[in-house]
Amino acid sequence: MNLIIPMAGMGKRMRPHTLTIPKPLIPVAGKPIVERLCEDLAEVCDEKINEIGFVVGRFGKAVEENLLAIAERLGAKGKIYYQDEALGTAHAILCAAPTLTGKTIVAFADTLFKTQLHLNEEKDGILWVKQIEDPSQFGVVKLDENEVITDYVEKPSTFVSDLAMIGIYYFKDGDSLKSELQFLIDNQIIKGGEYQLPDALRNMTEKGTKFYPGKVDEWLDCGNKNATVFTNQRVLEIKKEKEQLISSSVKTHNSVIIKPCYIGENVEILNSVIGPHVSIGDSTKIENARVQNAIMQTNCILKNVNLENSMLGSYVQLEQTPNQLSLSDYSTSGI
């Protein structure tokens, strides 16, 4: 089984955080979004994931080494591919052409999910979907009476289906998908200025490939600050019985931690109430604070703050700053 993760986008809706790191490397519950995604996909597969192809922009050596390390932790070989122009989802996947062979999962890296689904790898293909109340802002699939997908409709103005595609796809024959993607490029089949994956899926369906829906229980978006803070909350709830979320090196004095929380290495918490649903990166110090429903990365200093529904980057320093924030790395306020 191979895995392709397109993640070359600039993540503009997540600024200022994506000014310093790609959005899929922003941590939720202590791990990068993309690592959580890879782990969850590995859990639904019978076969071991052998190779992970990350399709990136020119993010730099440190980012690439981080991604290769994620693959290694899963026992897979990591490969880096580049998408230098934003030419659409089909183009992004084709950038990883050497990995697009045999059984392949394609997963866009701003989505996490919760499912009881166990991947049936003998089917031609599976598209992960979520039943939603208002499908007009999403790409949806239509099914026949045998639960086989017959069509793909982008943002339907009238109701055709309430099964939204969440951006995760399984292909039994990755080479067939590769051929259809190349056909789009060679014949300049473009919509909205981009090469679109649903056009390749439609061609495959018309040629007899049978795609089935894989329904998820939860679809967790990481597209903006509020969505990512909520996703952090849900991941903490889901993983609290499965992972050791609070490091043994945490030092507390006259403080309360309301679980679930993730707290990294060498964190100091003094005279504070932390949680629920807080993720704290390594080497952070918090004093005289009330923090809930928030994400902060490494090496932060917080004093005399009341913080909720917030995201902080690394090396942020805050004092006497209330309420809801979204601050990037090395921000300073009140100190």
Residue pairs with C-beta under 8 A, 6 or more apart in sequence:
1 45
1 47
1 48
1 49
1 50
1 102
1 103
1 104
1 105
1 121
2 49
2 50
2 51
2 52
2 53
2 99
2 100
2 101
2 102
2 103
2 104
2 105
2 174
3 38
3 41
3 49
3 51
3 52
3 53
3 76
3 104
3 105
3 106
3 107
4 52
4 53
4 55
4 93
4 96
4 99
4 100
4 104
4 105
4 106
4 107
5 24
5 34
5 37
5 38
5 52
5 53
5 54
5 55
5 106
5 107
5 108
5 109
6 55
6 83
6 89
6 92
6 93
6 95
6 96
6 106
6 108
6 109
7 22
7 23
7 24
7 34
7 54
7 55
7 56
7 108
7 109
7 110
8 55
8 56
8 57
8 82
8 83
8 86
8 92
8 95
9 23
9 57
9 86
9 110
10 18
10 57
11 17
11 18
11 22
11 23
11 110
12 18
13 223
13 224
14 23
14 26
14 222
14 223
14 224
14 225
14 228
15 328
16 313
16 326
16 327
16 328
17 23
17 26
17 225
17 311
17 313
17 326
17 328
18 26
19 328
20 313
20 314
20 328
20 329
21 59
21 63
22 56
22 57
22 59
22 63
23 33
23 109
23 110
23 222
24 32
24 33
24 34
24 37
24 109
24 110
24 222
25 32
25 33
25 34
25 63
25 66
25 67
26 32
26 33
26 222
26 228
26 295
26 311
27 33
27 279
27 281
27 295
27 297
28 36
28 112
28 222
28 228
28 231
28 232
28 235
28 279
28 295
29 36
29 232
29 235
29 236
29 239
29 243
29 245
29 262
29 279
30 245
30 262
30 264
30 279
30 281
31 39
32 66
32 70
33 109
33 110
33 112
33 222
33 228
34 54
34 67
34 70
34 109
35 70
35 73
36 112
36 235
37 107
37 109
37 111
37 112
38 49
38 52
38 70
38 71
38 74
39 74
40 112
40 113
41 49
41 105
41 107
41 168
42 48
42 49
42 74
44 115
44 117
44 118
44 119
45 105
45 119
45 121
46 118
46 119
46 121
47 103
47 121
48 75
48 76
49 74
49 75
49 76
49 105
50 76
50 77
51 71
51 76
51 77
51 78
51 79
51 99
52 70
52 71
52 74
52 76
52 77
52 78
52 79
52 99
53 78
53 79
53 80
53 81
53 96
53 98
53 99
53 100
54 64
54 67
54 71
54 78
54 79
54 80
54 81
55 81
55 82
55 83
55 92
55 93
55 95
55 96
56 63
56 64
56 67
56 80
56 81
56 82
56 83
57 82
57 83
57 84
58 82
58 84
64 80
67 78
67 80
68 78
68 80
69 78
70 78
71 77
71 78
72 78
79 96
79 98
79 99
81 95
81 96
81 99
82 95
83 91
83 92
83 95
85 91
86 194
87 194
87 195
88 190
88 193
88 194
88 195
88 196
88 197
89 108
89 194
89 195
89 196
89 197
90 181
90 184
90 185
90 194
90 195
90 196
90 197
90 199
90 200
91 181
91 185
91 194
91 195
93 100
93 106
93 177
93 181
93 197
94 100
94 178
94 181
94 182
94 185
97 178
99 174
100 174
100 175
100 177
100 178
100 181
101 174
101 175
101 178
102 173
102 174
102 175
103 121
103 170
103 171
103 172
103 174
104 170
104 171
104 174
104 177
105 168
105 169
105 170
105 171
106 168
106 169
106 171
106 177
106 197
107 167
107 168
107 169
108 167
108 168
110 167
110 221
110 222
110 223
111 166
111 167
111 168
111 219
111 220
111 221
111 222
112 220
112 222
112 231
112 235
113 128
113 130
113 166
113 168
113 216
113 217
113 218
113 219
113 220
114 216
114 217
114 218
114 220
114 234
114 238
115 128
115 214
115 215
115 216
115 217
115 218
116 217
117 128
117 214
117 215
117 216
119 126
119 170
119 214
120 126
120 212
121 170
121 172
122 172
123 170
123 172
123 210
123 212
124 171
124 172
124 173
124 209
124 210
124 211
125 169
125 170
125 171
125 172
125 204
125 209
125 210
125 211
125 212
126 169
126 170
126 211
126 212
126 213
126 214
127 141
127 149
127 165
127 168
127 169
127 170
127 201
127 211
127 212
127 213
127 214
128 165
128 166
128 167
128 168
128 169
128 213
128 214
128 215
128 216
129 140
129 141
129 163
129 164
129 165
129 166
129 213
129 214
129 215
129 216
130 163
130 164
130 166
130 215
130 216
130 218
130 219
131 162
131 163
131 164
131 215
132 138
132 162
132 164
132 219
133 162
135 156
135 159
135 160
135 161
135 162
135 163
135 164
136 155
136 156
136 157
137 155
138 155
138 164
138 165
139 152
139 153
139 154
139 155
139 164
139 165
139 198
140 152
140 153
140 156
140 160
140 161
140 162
140 163
140 164
140 165
141 149
141 151
141 152
141 153
141 161
141 163
141 165
141 211
141 213
142 149
142 150
142 151
142 152
142 153
142 160
142 161
143 149
143 150
143 161
143 163
143 213
144 150
147 212
147 213
148 210
148 211
148 212
149 205
149 210
149 211
149 212
149 213
150 205
151 160
151 202
151 205
152 165
152 198
152 201
152 202
153 160
153 161
154 196
154 198
163 213
163 215
164 219
166 216
166 219
168 214
169 197
169 201
170 214
171 177
173 209
176 204
176 209
177 200
177 204
180 200
180 203
180 204
181 195
181 197
181 200
183 189
183 200
183 203
184 195
184 196
184 199
184 200
185 195
189 195
189 199
191 199
201 211
204 211
205 211
218 234
220 230
220 231
220 234
220 235
221 227
221 228
221 231
222 228
222 231
225 311
225 326
226 309
228 295
228 311
229 293
229 294
229 295
229 309
229 310
229 311
232 277
232 279
232 295
233 276
233 277
233 293
236 245
236 260
236 261
236 262
236 276
236 277
236 279
237 260
237 277
239 245
239 260
240 259
240 260
245 259
245 260
245 261
245 262
245 263
246 257
246 259
246 261
246 262
246 263
247 263
247 264
247 265
247 266
247 267
249 265
249 266
249 267
250 263
250 267
250 268
250 269
251 267
251 268
251 269
252 268
252 269
252 270
253 269
253 270
253 271
254 270
254 271
255 269
255 270
255 271
255 272
255 273
255 274
256 272
256 273
256 274
256 275
257 263
257 269
257 274
257 275
258 273
258 274
258 275
258 276
258 292
259 275
259 276
260 275
260 276
260 277
261 274
261 275
261 276
261 277
261 278
261 279
261 280
262 278
262 279
262 280
263 269
263 274
263 278
263 279
263 280
264 280
264 281
264 282
264 283
264 284
264 298
265 282
265 283
266 282
266 283
267 280
267 282
267 283
267 284
267 285
267 286
268 284
268 285
268 286
268 287
269 285
269 286
269 287
270 285
270 286
270 287
270 288
271 287
271 288
272 286
272 287
272 288
272 289
272 290
272 291
273 289
273 290
273 291
274 280
274 286
274 289
274 291
274 292
275 291
275 292
276 292
276 293
277 292
277 293
277 294
278 291
278 292
278 293
278 294
278 295
278 296
279 294
279 295
279 296
280 286
280 296
280 300
281 296
281 297
281 298
281 299
281 300
281 314
282 298
282 299
283 298
283 299
284 296
284 298
284 299
284 300
284 301
284 302
285 300
285 301
285 302
286 300
286 302
286 303
287 302
287 303
287 304
288 303
288 304
289 302
289 303
289 304
289 305
289 306
289 307
290 305
290 306
290 307
291 302
291 305
291 307
291 308
292 307
292 308
293 308
293 309
293 310
294 307
294 308
294 309
294 310
294 311
294 312
295 310
295 311
295 312
296 302
296 310
296 311
296 312
296 313
296 316
297 312
297 313
297 314
297 316
297 329
298 314
298 315
299 314
299 315
300 312
300 314
300 315
300 316
300 317
300 318
301 316
301 317
301 318
301 335
302 316
302 317
302 318
302 319
303 318
303 319
303 320
303 335
304 319
304 320
305 318
305 319
305 320
305 321
305 322
306 322
306 323
307 318
307 321
307 322
307 323
307 324
307 325
308 323
308 324
309 324
310 324
310 325
310 326
310 327
311 325
311 326
311 327
312 318
312 325
312 327
312 331
313 327
313 328
313 329
313 330
313 331
314 329
314 330
315 329
315 330
316 327
316 329
316 330
316 331
316 332
317 331
317 332
317 333
317 335
318 325
318 327
318 331
318 332
318 333
318 334
318 335
319 333
319 334
319 335
320 334
321 333
321 334
327 333
